[in-house]
Amino acid sequence: MSPRGGARDLPELAERISSMRMDRRDKLPRPFELARYDFTMNISFGGAFRDVQRHRFLTLLRGGYLNTDCGYVVPELIASDEQARLRFVEAMETAASVHRKIRDVQGPQVAQYCVPFAFRYPVFISTNLRELCFFMELRTSEQTHYEIRRALRELYRQVSERTPILASMMKFVDTREHGLGRLRAEMRKEANSGN
């Protein structure tokens, strides 16, 4: 490798760094904080956004007031039961109608208070490669809310397409489907508590 490094040295460097990472707690070296990523995600406020906002090294800019413009997420458990799904969709459509009426009269600041947490809205995220790697490896685990797992798997796919050498160091991103992954952890906790 040349003293200052260069693009031709990057695949070898990425391979060496990747081989030193034994688990996700072995973070990428600090120089990878210089590689920046900016992206927008349309995520629900109640599930995904709350997981995302916990990460202090992500710069988050919310897309204005909560609204119903980007649709909503139907939770898997509800989607698996046709009657429950229909009732859920009806409730979301009613909420969207109420939101529009309030927004037209009182404005978006007041109308956001009637938006259910299942509705998606855009969030701009800016971060560095080191934190993005940590974030994606942590939040694609089976313990994470299903919506954020799916969004981050898609983000990982895009990062892999655009910067495959850098993405190769994110070796603990879990790309498997876990369904209601958190359910198993809750069942273990319940069994261990003796209740």
NUFIDO-209054 format. One record per residue: x, y, z of N, C-alpha, C, CB in turn; residue in one letter. Coordinates in pm, whole numbers, padded with zeros to 5 digits, always signed. Glycine has a CB too. Layout:
N
XYZXYZXYZXYZA ...
//
This chain:
195
+00085-00118+00000+00000+00000+00000+00089+00124+00000-00096+00000+00122M +00044+00225-00068+00121+00349-00071+00108+00421+00063+00074+00439-00187S +00202+00510+00097+00198+00578+00227+00068+00653+00251+00313+00675+00236P +00011+00716+00151-00111+00793+00171-00234+00712+00133-00106+00924+00090R -00214+00596+00080-00328+00515+00036-00382+00568-00094-00438+00513+00142G -00480+00503-00145-00542+00545-00269-00652+00450-00305-00440+00554-00382G -00723+00481-00412-00838+00400-00453-00796+00257-00485-00907+00462-00574A -00677+00239-00542-00635+00104-00579-00607+00018-00456-00511+00110-00669R -00579+00081-00342-00552+00008-00218-00678-00025-00138-00457+00088-00132D -00789+00035-00174-00911+00022-00095-00962-00122-00084-01018+00108-00154L -00967-00203-00191-01016-00341-00173-00933-00422-00074-01017-00412-00307P -00802-00408-00081-00714-00480+00012-00735-00431+00155-00566-00464-00029E -00745-00301+00173-00768-00244+00305-00903-00289+00361-00761-00090+00299L -01005-00286+00278-01139-00328+00323-01138-00474+00365-01242-00306+00212A -01067-00556+00292-01059-00699+00326-00985-00719+00459-00987-00776+00214E -00877-00646+00480-00803-00657+00606-00887-00611+00724-00674-00575+00600R -00956-00500+00709-01041-00449+00817-01154-00545+00845-01098-00310+00783I -01216-00596+00741-01326-00691+00758-01279-00816+00831-01386-00728+00622S -01161-00864+00800-01110-00985+00865-01080-00964+01014-00984-01034+00794S -01057-00840+01054-01030-00811+01195-01157-00797+01277-00948-00683+01207M -01270-00782+01213-01397-00765+01284-01454-00903+01318-01498-00682+01198R -01454-00936+01447-01503-01067+01491-01653-01065+01521-01427-01111+01614M -01706-00951+01557-01851-00934+01578-01885-00787+01557-01895-00984+01720D -02013-00755+01568-02054-00618+01537-02000-00516+01636-02203-00609+01533R -01953-00560+01751-01897-00466+01849-01759-00415+01809-01889-00532+01986R -01696-00485+01715-01569-00438+01658-01602-00335+01550-01483-00557+01601D -01601-00210+01589-01640-00103+01497-01533-00079+01390-01666+00027+01574K -01577-00015+01284-01481+00027+01182-01389+00133+01242-01555+00081+01055L -01265+00144+01192-01174+00248+01243-01227+00389+01219-01036+00233+01176P -01180+00481+01301-01228+00620+01296-01215+00689+01160-01153+00700+01397R -01113+00661+01079-01107+00730+00949-01233+00710+00863-00987+00681+00871P -01310+00605+00889-01432+00582+00812-01544+00678+00853-01477+00438+00830F -01518+00762+00951-01614+00867+00984-01611+00978+00879-01583+00926+01123E -01512+00976+00790-01501+01079+00686-01589+01049+00565-01356+01093+00642L -01629+00924+00548-01719+00887+00437-01861+00917+00480-01703+00736+00396A -01930+01004+00408-02064+01049+00446-02172+00982+00361-02076+01200+00433R -02284+00958+00425-02403+00905+00356-02523+00991+00394-02428+00755+00392Y -02600+01030+00296-02725+01105+00317-02835+01029+00245-02714+01254+00264D -02947+01011+00311-03058+00939+00250-03188+00981+00318-03037+00786+00260F -03298+00949+00252-03430+00976+00305-03504+00844+00318-03509+01075+00216T -03571+00827+00431-03652+00708+00453-03795+00752+00482-03596+00620+00570M -03893+00684+00425-04033+00704+00460-04067+00596+00561-04129+00699+00334N -04077+00633+00687-04097+00536+00794-04210+00581+00886-03968+00515+00873I -04268+00484+00955-04376+00518+01047-04319+00582+01172-04460+00393+01083S -04398+00669+01231-04353+00738+01351-04349+00643+01470-04444+00857+01382F -04449+00557+01482-04463+00473+01601-04363+00360+01610-04598+00417+01606G -04321+00303+01500-04231+00190+01505-04089+00225+01467-04280+00082+01417G -04070+00251+01340-03935+00270+01288-03869+00398+01336-03939+00270+01139A -03939+00510+01332-03876+00637+01367-03822+00635+01509-03975+00752+01351F -03894+00575+01599-03850+00573+01739-03721+00492+01755-03960+00515+01828R -03704+00386+01676-03578+00312+01678-03465+00397+01619-03591+00180+01600D -03496+00466+01512-03393+00546+01443-03346+00662+01530-03448+00600+01309V -03437+00730+01596-03399+00851+01670-03313+00822+01793-03522+00926+01712Q -03304+00698+01833-03218+00663+01947-03069+00676+01916-03247+00521+01992R -03034+00676+01789-02893+00678+01751-02844+00822+01742-02872+00605+01616H -02765+00861+01838-02722+01001+01851-02632+01049+01739-02652+01019+01981R -02564+00957+01673-02471+00999+01568-02537+01009+01432-02355+00904+01562F -02668+00989+01426-02742+01013+01304-02801+01153+01311-02853+00905+01282L -02781+01230+01208-02847+01360+01201-02982+01337+01134-02761+01466+01123T -03089+01366+01206-03225+01342+01156-03297+01474+01133-03304+01254+01254L -03356+01487+01018-03440+01602+00989-03576+01547+00949-03378+01694+00876L -03674+01570+01033-03808+01521+01004-03870+01601+00891-03897+01527+01130R -03953+01535+00814-04015+01598+00697-04137+01680+00731-04054+01494+00599G -04124+01773+00822-04235+01859+00858-04326+01795+00962-04315+01896+00736G -04448+01838+00963-04545+01787+01059-04590+01646+01021-04666+01880+01070Y -04629+01567+01120-04686+01436+01090-04807+01457+01001-04725+01360+01221L -04820+01369+00900-04935+01379+00810-04966+01241+00754-04907+01481+00695N -05063+01235+00667-05106+01106+00612-05068+01091+00465-05256+01091+00628T -04983+01178+00414-04953+01184+00271-04874+01065+00217-04878+01309+00243D -04795+00997+00300-04708+00889+00253-04763+00750+00282-04571+00902+00316C -04889+00741+00320-04947+00610+00346-04914+00559+00485-04900+00510+00243G -04946+00433+00509-04929+00377+00642-04878+00233+00633-05061+00382+00720Y -04832+00183+00745-04782+00048+00758-04891-00037+00823-04649+00043+00840V -04921-00150+00763-05013-00246+00825-04927-00349+00896-05109-00313+00718V -04933-00356+01029-04851-00453+01102-04878-00597+01054-04878-00442+01253P -04773-00679+01050-04783-00816+00999-04891-00897+01069-04650-00886+01014E -04900-00885+01198-04998-00962+01273-05140-00925+01229-04981-00938+01423L -05164-00800+01203-05296-00755+01155-05315-00795+01009-05310-00601+01172I -05213-00785+00928-05223-00819+00786-05253-00967+00765-05094-00781+00715A -05215-01051+00860-05236-01196+00846-05381-01237+00872-05144-01271+00940S -05461-01149+00927-05602-01177+00955-05685-01080+00869-05636-01161+01110D -05756-01134+00770-05826-01049+00673-05927-00956+00740-05897-01135+00571E -06001-01005+00836-06099-00920+00904-06030-00807+00981-06187-01004+01000Q -05923-00840+01052-05848-00738+01126-05787-00638+01030-05739-00803+01212A -05735-00686+00917-05674-00597+00818-05776-00498+00764-05612-00679+00702R -05895-00547+00731-05999-00458+00679-06039-00352+00781-06122-00539+00638L -06050-00390+00906-06085-00294+01011-05973-00192+01030-06113-00368+01144R -05849-00238+01023-05734-00149+01037-05731-00048+00922-05603-00230+01040F -05748-00097+00799-05747-00009+00681-05859+00094+00693-05763-00092+00550V -05976+00051+00736-06087+00144+00753-06053+00253+00856-06215+00068+00796E -05991+00212+00965-05952+00309+01068-05849+00408+01016-05897+00236+01192A -05753+00359+00937-05649+00448+00883-05709+00544+00781-05536+00366+00819M -05800+00496+00699-05864+00583+00600-05950+00689+00669-05950+00499+00503E -06018+00651+00776-06097+00748+00853-06004+00852+00914-06180+00676+00965T -05893+00807+00971-05797+00901+01030-05741+00997+00924-05682+00825+01098A -05713+00945+00804-05661+01030+00697-05765+01136+00657-05623+00944+00573A -05891+01096+00653-05998+01191+00620-06010+01300+00727-06132+01116+00603S -06008+01259+00854-06015+01355+00965-05895+01449+00960-06020+01280+01101V -05777+01393+00933-05656+01475+00924-05670+01582+00817-05533+01387+00894H -05717+01544+00698-05733+01642+00590-05830+01753+00628-05782+01572+00462R -05941+01716+00692-06041+01816+00732-05983+01914+00834-06166+01747+00790K -05913+01861+00933-05853+01949+01035-05743+02035+00973-05796+01865+01152I -05663+01975+00886-05554+02050+00821-05611+02166+00739-05470+01957+00730R -05721+02141+00668-05781+02245+00585-05834+02362+00667-05893+02187+00501D -05879+02334+00789-05939+02438+00874-05838+02497+00973-06059+02381+00950V -05763+02411+01040-05674+02454+01149-05526+02459+01110-05691+02363+01267Q -05490+02397+00999-05350+02395+00957-05280+02266+00997-05277+02513+01016G -05160+02241+00939-05089+02115+00962-05037+02096+01105-04974+02105+00868P -05005+02205+01172-04952+02194+01308-05055+02132+01403-04908+02331+01360Q -05179+02171+01390-05286+02116+01474-05326+01977+01424-05409+02210+01476V -05335+01960+01292-05383+01834+01233-05293+01716+01265-05393+01850+01083A -05164+01739+01291-05074+01626+01316-05112+01546+01440-04932+01677+01331Q -05188+01605+01531-05222+01536+01655-05325+01425+01636-05275+01635+01755Y -05387+01416+01520-05483+01308+01496-05424+01199+01406-05611+01364+01435C -05295+01206+01374-05233+01109+01284-05187+00988+01365-05113+01173+01208V -05241+00868+01335-05195+00747+01405-05047+00719+01374-05281+00625+01364P -04981+00654+01466-04838+00626+01452-04806+00532+01336-04786+00567+01579F -04904+00466+01278-04878+00375+01166-04847+00449+01036-04997+00283+01145A -04879+00577+01029-04855+00653+00905-04706+00682+00889-04934+00785+00905F -04662+00673+00764-04523+00700+00729-04506+00849+00701-04478+00616+00607R -04385+00893+00722-04349+01028+00678-04199+01032+00654-04392+01137+00784Y -04153+01124+00570-04012+01125+00531-03921+01178+00642-03993+01209+00407P -03807+01111+00655-03703+01152+00749-03572+01154+00671-03696+01056+00874V -03506+01269+00669-03374+01282+00607-03271+01243+00711-03349+01427+00553F -03177+01157+00671-03074+01109+00764-02937+01134+00703-03093+00957+00797I -02848+01190+00782-02710+01211+00740-02620+01146+00845-02677+01364+00722S -02522+01071+00800-02433+01004+00894-02302+00969+00824-02500+00876+00951T -02212+00908+00898-02086+00864+00840-02085+00711+00828-01966+00913+00926N -01990+00660+00753-01984+00516+00726-01968+00435+00855-01869+00486+00631L -01886+00482+00945-01863+00408+01070-01993+00391+01148-01757+00480+01156R -02069+00498+01164-02195+00492+01237-02301+00417+01158-02244+00633+01271E -02303+00436+01026-02401+00364+00944-02380+00214+00955-02390+00409+00798L -02257+00171+00956-02225+00030+00973-02278-00021+01107-02072+00006+00962C -02248+00050+01214-02296+00012+01348-02448+00008+01351-02243+00110+01455F -02511+00112+01298-02657+00124+01297-02721+00008+01221-02699+00257+01234F -02672-00021+01100-02733-00127+01021-02708-00264+01081-02680-00122+00879M -02589-00287+01136-02563-00417+01197-02648-00439+01322-02415-00431+01230E -02667-00334+01399-02749-00345+01521-02897-00356+01487-02725-00225+01613L -02946-00272+01399-03090-00262+01374-03143-00352+01263-03124-00122+01341R -03061-00447+01216-03115-00552+01129-03125-00683+01206-03026-00570+01004T -03094-00681+01334-03105-00802+01415-03252-00836+01438-03032-00785+01551S -03277-00958+01480-03416-01002+01497-03487-00928+01610-03421-01150+01524E -03415-00862+01697-03475-00788+01809-03540-00656+01767-03369-00759+01912Q -03509-00610+01648-03551-00477+01603-03690-00480+01542-03451-00423+01502T -03759-00368+01550-03891-00352+01488-03884-00392+01341-03943-00205+01503H -03980-00473+01297-03976-00528+01161-03967-00421+01052-04100-00613+01137Y -04030-00308+01071-04028-00206+00966-03888-00149+00948-04127-00093+01000E -03817-00123+01056-03682-00068+01042-03587-00174+00987-03631-00015+01178I -03609-00300+01024-03525-00407+00965-03539-00407+00814-03565-00547+01022R -03661-00400+00765-03683-00402+00619-03623-00278+00553-03834-00410+00587R -03644-00163+00613-03589-00039+00554-03437-00045+00549-03635+00084+00636A -03375-00098+00654-03229-00103+00656-03173-00211+00565-03180-00126+00798L -03246-00319+00546-03201-00418+00447-03201-00356+00308-03292-00545+00450R -03304-00276+00278-03309-00208+00149-03197-00105+00139-03447-00140+00129E -03171-00031+00245-03061+00066+00245-02928-00006+00224-03060+00147+00377L -02908-00119+00291-02785-00197+00275-02769-00240+00129-02786-00320+00368Y -02878-00283+00066-02872-00323-00074-02826-00204-00160-03011-00374-00122R -02878-00086-00133-02840+00032-00211-02695+00071-00185-02932+00149-00178Q -02652+00065-00059-02512+00096-00027-02420-00004-00097-02488+00093+00128V -02459-00131-00098-02379-00236-00163-02368-00212-00313-02439-00373-00137S -02475-00162-00375-02470-00133-00519-02381-00013-00548-02611-00107-00572E -02389+00090-00465-02317+00215-00493-02172+00212-00446-02389+00331-00428R -02147+00150-00331-02011+00144-00275-01983+00002-00225-01993+00249-00159T -01971-00094-00316-01958-00235-00275-01835-00264-00189-01954-00322-00396P -01726-00195-00213-01605-00221-00133-01628-00178+00011-01482-00147-00194I -01689-00061+00030-01715-00014+00166-01822-00101+00232-01759+00133+00164L -01922-00141+00157-02028-00225+00213-01975-00362+00255-02141-00243+00112A -01868-00407+00192-01812-00539+00227-01762-00544+00371-01698-00574+00132S -01736-00429+00431-01690-00427+00570-01807-00436+00669-01609-00300+00597M -01930-00422+00618-02050-00432+00703-02092-00578+00708-02167-00341+00648M -02007-00661+00763-02028-00804+00750-02129-00863+00848-01899-00873+00768K -02183-00785+00940-02280-00837+01036-02421-00781+01013-02235-00805+01177F -02445-00725+00895-02581-00685+00860-02661-00813+00837-02583-00590+00731V -02773-00825+00904-02856-00946+00894-02961-00923+00787-02924-00980+01032D -02949-00993+00676-03041-00974+00564-03154-01078+00563-02965-00980+00432T -03163-01159+00667-03270-01259+00675-03402-01196+00718-03230-01373+00772R -03511-01261+00684-03644-01219+00727-03674-01286+00860-03754-01255+00620E -03717-01207+00960-03743-01262+01093-03890-01256+01133-03662-01189+01194H -03975-01197+01051-04115-01187+01090-04129-01114+01222-04179-01326+01099G -04198-01174+01315-04216-01115+01448-04097-01156+01536-04352-01160+01513L -03979-01114+01496-03855-01156+01560-03849-01129+01709-03742-01089+01496G -03902-01021+01753-03896-00984+01894-03980-01078+01980-03944-00840+01913R -04077-01146+01918-04166-01235+01990-04089-01344+02063-04268-01297+01895L -03989-01405+01998-03910-01511+02062-03838-01460+02186-03808-01570+01962R -03782-01340+02177-03712-01282+02293-03809-01258+02407-03642-01150+02253A -03928-01210+02376-04028-01187+02480-04073-01318+02544-04149-01113+02423E -04086-01422+02464-04125-01553+02517-04016-01609+02609-04153-01652+02402M -03889-01593+02570-03778-01637+02657-03778-01560+02787-03642-01619+02585R -03801-01429+02779-03805-01345+02900-03918-01392+02992-03823-01195+02862K -04032-01419+02935-04148-01465+03012-04118-01599+03079-04271-01477+02921E -04054-01691+03005-04022-01823+03058-03921-01812+03173-03966-01914+02947A -03825-01721+03160-03722-01704+03262-03774-01634+03388-03606-01627+03204N -03882-01558+03372-03934-01485+03489-04023-01575+03575-04012-01361+03443S -04062-01691+03521-04143-01783+03599-04290-01747+03601-04092-01788+03738G -04335-01653+03519-04477-01614+03515-04555-01697+03418-04491-01468+03479N 
//
